[in-house]
Amino acid sequence: MPRLAYLGPEGTFTEEALRLLEPDAERLPCANVPAALAAARNGEADGAVVPLENSVEGAITTTLDEFAWGEPLLITAELLLPVRFSLLARPGTEIPHIKRVYTHPAAITQSRAFVARELPDAVVVAAPSTAAAAQEVSLPGSPYDAAIAAPIAGEHYGLVELAGDIGDRTDTVTRFVKVNRPGPLPEPTGSDRTTLVVFLADDHPGALLEMLTEFSVRGVNLSRIESRPTGDGIGRYFFHFDFEGHVADARVGEAIAGLHRVCGEVRFLGSYPRADGVSPQIKRGTSDTEFAEAAHWLARVRAGRV
Ligand SMILES: O=C(O)C(=O)Cc1ccccc1
């Protein structure tokens, strides 16, 4: 039974994602994303489940930066989870009396309309997770009057739901990933995704286009591109890419080998089954068979067998 670290405490959306990904795993709740990844790296856990991005606000930057700068880990699975937020408080609290609300930054940005409309005078403070916020609010002396969290967190920490489904949109989805220490990759399934990080060797006109060309000429379809500051001053960035296919696919292997040739550093973050099960459209001339046939042809030419 694998032991998986996750963004805790009990009752987070990440816990729900973990239960769906690995129902039989032993769960190790951690205080924040870096702590969960540290547990996966140092062997305290076999792996970790962390949020990566959501459909409204985009990237969870702590996760992206950990993947880029921390000891290498490999993404081995992903999960898309619809998230619904509730306003939770200690029994007896009424909405007009709520002055301080506590929740995870991703929930703050996704429930702005409700807070502006129903709690115009309230201050919203960032918590390590939605469940950590609910747990804090449940303490009798808490400086916070309410938490925004999953309904299950309310049940867990003895809070009552003052309002349900308070997200700005009802169709918000968060993408979670499972990571493991480097080891064998998941087998290709025909519906896979690959993630990597690219650092430029030097800044020059067309540097971004050169990277994109490596994907484009091999018919590799990108599904996410994100620039993140390197920290070395304004204007210095590195890039995260998600794209269709598995590194075992010829076109994907060729594309990332191309990136390795033309960029400063490529960090491979994994090839794993896509949560949505969608298969890529293979452009003419970019199938495994066509790559293999072209390699044979080249070998013949080099041998003078024209
Ligand atoms: O805090 C949580 O419960 C998390 O798992 C992170 C998060 C927060 C808000 C939306 C999706 C994920």
The ligand as a Tripos MOL2 file, in Angstrom:
@<TRIPOS>MOLECULE
LIG
   12    12     1     0     0
SMALL
NO_CHARGES

@<TRIPOS>ATOM
      1 O1         -6.9140   24.0410   -0.0430 O.co2     1 LIG1
      2 C1         -7.3320   23.0090   -0.5990 C.2       1 LIG1
      3 O2         -8.3240   22.3760   -0.2240 O.co2     1 LIG1
      4 C2         -6.6240   22.5230   -1.7630 C.2       1 LIG1
      5 O3         -6.6070   21.3560   -2.0110 O.2       1 LIG1
      6 C3         -6.0340   23.5510   -2.6860 C.3       1 LIG1
      7 C4         -7.1550   24.1090   -3.5040 C.ar      1 LIG1
      8 C5         -7.8140   25.2500   -3.0620 C.ar      1 LIG1
      9 C6         -8.8720   25.7470   -3.8110 C.ar      1 LIG1
     10 C7         -9.2570   25.1200   -4.9750 C.ar      1 LIG1
     11 C8         -8.6050   23.9680   -5.3870 C.ar      1 LIG1
     12 C9         -7.5480   23.4710   -4.6510 C.ar      1 LIG1
@<TRIPOS>BOND
     1     1     2 2
     2     2     3 1
     3     2     4 1
     4     4     5 2
     5     4     6 1
     6     6     7 1
     7     7     8 ar
     8     7    12 ar
     9     8     9 ar
    10     9    10 ar
    11    10    11 ar
    12    11    12 ar
@<TRIPOS>SUBSTRUCTURE
     1 LIG1         1 GROUP 0 **** ****
